[in-house]
Amino acid sequence: MSSFESKTYKNFNFAEISIEFGTYEDCIFQNCNFDSTDLSRISFMECQFINCNLSNINVAGTQFNEVTFNQCKMLGIDFSNCKPFLLQMGFSNCQLNFASFYQLKLNHTSFTECQMEEVDFVNTSIQHASFKECNLLNAQFENTLLENADLSEAYNFKINPQNNYLSQAKFSKNNVIGLLGSFDIYLVD
C-alpha cells in the first residue's frame, strides 16, 4: 500500500484519472473533482478538502481520521459504509444534501453553515456536536443520540423528542418549533 504525506493536490480531476490507493496523511486537496469516484479502502488522516466536488463518492471501508471539508459539494455520500474506527470529520460551508450518517458515531463533530437537506441521522450518535447555521430541512432523526449537541443556530429541522435522546441539547427560542412539529402543535405570536 502506497503512502503519501504532506502533499498538496490542486485542480486534479480524479473523476477522469484514478486516485492512487493508499494512505494520505496531512495532505491538502484543493479545487479537485472526485465526482462518483471510488475512494473505497483509502485512508485519509489529518487531511483537508477545500472547494472539492465529492458528490456520490464510494467510501466503503474508507478511513477519515481528523479530516476537514471546507466549501465542498458532497451530495449523496453514504458515510455509513466508511470505516468507523477513529472516525473524525469536520464540515464547513459544505453541501451535504442526501448524505447518510446512519449508525455512525460522530460525537464532537462540527457542522458550520452547511446545507444538510434530507440527511440521514437515524441511529447516529452525535453527542456534543454543533450545527451552526445549518439547514436541516427534512433531515431524518430517529433514535438519534443528540445529548449535549448544539442546535441553537440550526434551522428547518424536525426532531421528535419522544424518538430521540436530547438530554442537555441546546436549542434557541427561534428554532424550538422544530421540536413541536411531531405533536401537531403550533406557536402563535
VMD Tcl script that draws the C-alpha trace (Angstrom):
set ca {
  {0.00 0.00 0.00}
  {1.37 3.40 -1.01}
  {1.78 6.21 1.48}
  {1.50 9.91 0.65}
  {2.48 12.53 3.22}
  {2.21 16.32 3.27}
  {1.29 16.62 -0.41}
  {-0.97 19.22 -1.99}
  {-3.25 18.27 -4.88}
  {-4.69 21.27 -6.74}
  {-7.15 21.17 -9.63}
  {-6.96 17.39 -10.08}
  {-9.86 15.70 -11.83}
  {-9.98 12.32 -10.09}
  {-13.21 11.54 -11.96}
  {-11.01 11.08 -15.05}
  {-7.71 9.92 -13.53}
  {-7.95 7.47 -10.65}
  {-6.61 8.42 -7.26}
  {-3.87 6.06 -6.11}
  {-4.86 3.53 -3.48}
  {-3.08 4.04 -0.18}
  {-2.79 6.23 2.89}
  {-2.89 10.02 2.62}
  {-1.57 11.81 5.69}
  {-1.53 15.58 6.21}
  {-2.49 16.16 2.55}
  {-4.49 19.02 1.07}
  {-6.93 18.53 -1.80}
  {-7.94 21.87 -3.29}
  {-10.34 22.51 -6.19}
  {-10.38 18.80 -7.05}
  {-13.17 16.85 -8.70}
  {-13.95 13.45 -7.17}
  {-17.49 13.17 -8.61}
  {-18.60 9.49 -8.40}
  {-15.01 8.37 -7.69}
  {-14.25 5.11 -5.89}
  {-12.38 6.00 -2.69}
  {-13.06 2.66 -1.04}
  {-10.47 1.37 1.44}
  {-8.33 4.53 1.13}
  {-7.13 6.14 4.38}
  {-7.23 9.91 4.87}
  {-5.55 11.09 8.06}
  {-5.31 14.77 9.05}
  {-6.26 15.81 5.50}
  {-8.11 18.88 4.22}
  {-10.54 19.01 1.32}
  {-11.09 22.58 0.13}
  {-13.60 23.56 -2.57}
  {-13.82 19.99 -3.91}
  {-16.67 18.10 -5.57}
  {-17.04 14.80 -3.72}
  {-20.62 14.03 -4.76}
  {-21.63 10.37 -4.96}
  {-18.20 9.03 -3.99}
  {-17.86 5.44 -2.82}
  {-16.45 5.39 0.72}
  {-16.82 1.69 1.55}
  {-14.12 0.93 4.10}
  {-12.62 4.41 3.73}
  {-10.92 5.89 6.79}
  {-11.48 9.55 7.67}
  {-9.40 10.46 10.73}
  {-9.19 14.17 11.62}
  {-10.35 15.19 8.14}
  {-11.90 18.59 7.40}
  {-14.11 19.52 4.48}
  {-14.43 23.21 3.62}
  {-16.68 24.61 0.85}
  {-17.17 21.13 -0.64}
  {-20.03 19.72 -2.68}
  {-20.77 16.34 -1.09}
  {-24.17 15.25 -2.36}
  {-25.46 11.72 -1.80}
  {-22.48 10.28 0.10}
  {-23.22 7.16 2.16}
  {-20.79 7.70 5.04}
  {-22.36 4.75 6.86}
  {-20.12 2.50 4.74}
  {-16.85 4.15 5.79}
  {-14.55 2.70 8.42}
  {-15.96 3.69 11.84}
  {-12.68 3.19 13.73}
  {-11.13 6.58 14.64}
  {-13.74 8.37 12.51}
  {-13.40 12.12 12.99}
  {-14.53 14.74 10.48}
  {-15.49 18.42 10.40}
  {-17.61 20.26 7.82}
  {-17.72 23.96 7.00}
  {-19.77 25.61 4.24}
  {-20.50 22.24 2.61}
  {-23.43 20.91 0.62}
  {-24.20 17.60 2.31}
  {-27.71 17.07 0.93}
  {-28.87 13.43 0.76}
  {-25.84 12.18 2.73}
  {-26.20 9.28 5.15}
  {-24.54 9.02 8.55}
  {-26.68 6.03 9.52}
  {-25.48 4.29 12.72}
  {-22.19 6.22 12.92}
  {-20.57 7.81 15.97}
  {-19.98 11.46 15.12}
  {-19.52 12.78 18.64}
  {-17.94 16.26 18.82}
  {-18.39 16.79 15.06}
  {-18.67 20.39 13.91}
  {-21.07 21.31 11.11}
  {-20.84 25.01 10.22}
  {-23.01 26.77 7.61}
  {-23.84 23.51 5.83}
  {-26.76 22.59 3.61}
  {-27.93 19.26 5.05}
  {-31.28 18.63 3.41}
  {-32.61 15.08 3.73}
  {-29.52 13.87 5.60}
  {-29.93 10.53 7.40}
  {-29.03 10.64 11.11}
  {-31.05 7.52 12.02}
  {-29.42 5.58 14.91}
  {-26.49 8.02 14.85}
  {-24.59 9.22 17.90}
  {-23.86 12.92 17.54}
  {-23.29 13.88 21.15}
  {-21.57 17.23 21.76}
  {-21.85 18.02 18.02}
  {-22.55 21.54 16.82}
  {-24.76 22.64 13.95}
  {-24.01 26.33 13.38}
  {-26.23 27.96 10.75}
  {-27.08 24.57 9.22}
  {-30.16 23.92 7.10}
  {-31.59 20.55 8.23}
  {-34.70 20.54 6.04}
  {-36.22 17.04 6.00}
  {-33.19 15.56 7.81}
  {-34.10 12.25 9.45}
  {-33.63 11.97 13.20}
  {-34.82 8.66 14.62}
  {-33.27 7.00 17.67}
  {-30.53 9.63 17.35}
  {-28.29 10.39 20.31}
  {-28.13 14.21 20.45}
  {-27.09 14.64 24.08}
  {-25.22 17.92 24.63}
  {-25.50 18.76 20.92}
  {-25.81 22.43 19.99}
  {-28.64 23.06 17.53}
  {-29.29 26.62 18.73}
  {-28.36 28.08 15.34}
  {-29.72 25.25 13.16}
  {-32.93 25.69 11.22}
  {-35.64 23.79 9.32}
  {-35.24 20.66 11.44}
  {-37.99 18.46 12.83}
  {-36.92 16.30 15.75}
  {-39.37 14.23 17.73}
  {-38.28 14.39 21.40}
  {-40.02 11.07 22.05}
  {-37.94 9.18 19.48}
  {-34.53 10.76 20.11}
  {-32.19 11.39 23.04}
  {-31.94 15.14 23.70}
  {-30.61 15.46 27.25}
  {-28.70 18.75 27.65}
  {-29.08 19.54 23.91}
  {-29.21 23.26 23.13}
  {-31.97 24.93 21.11}
  {-32.92 28.58 20.68}
  {-36.32 30.15 21.24}
  {-36.46 30.76 17.49}
  {-36.00 27.12 16.45}
  {-37.82 25.25 19.25}
  {-40.75 24.86 16.84}
  {-38.68 22.08 15.23}
  {-39.31 20.02 18.37}
  {-43.06 20.55 18.33}
  {-43.93 19.62 14.74}
  {-44.38 15.93 15.53}
  {-47.02 16.84 18.14}
  {-49.16 18.86 15.70}
  {-48.72 21.91 17.94}
  {-48.47 25.44 16.61}
  {-46.98 28.51 18.30}
  {-48.84 31.76 17.81}
  {-47.43 35.23 18.43}
}
mol new
graphics top color blue
foreach p $ca { graphics top sphere $p radius 0.5 }
foreach p [lrange $ca 0 end-1] q [lrange $ca 1 end] { graphics top cylinder $p $q radius 0.2 }
display resetview
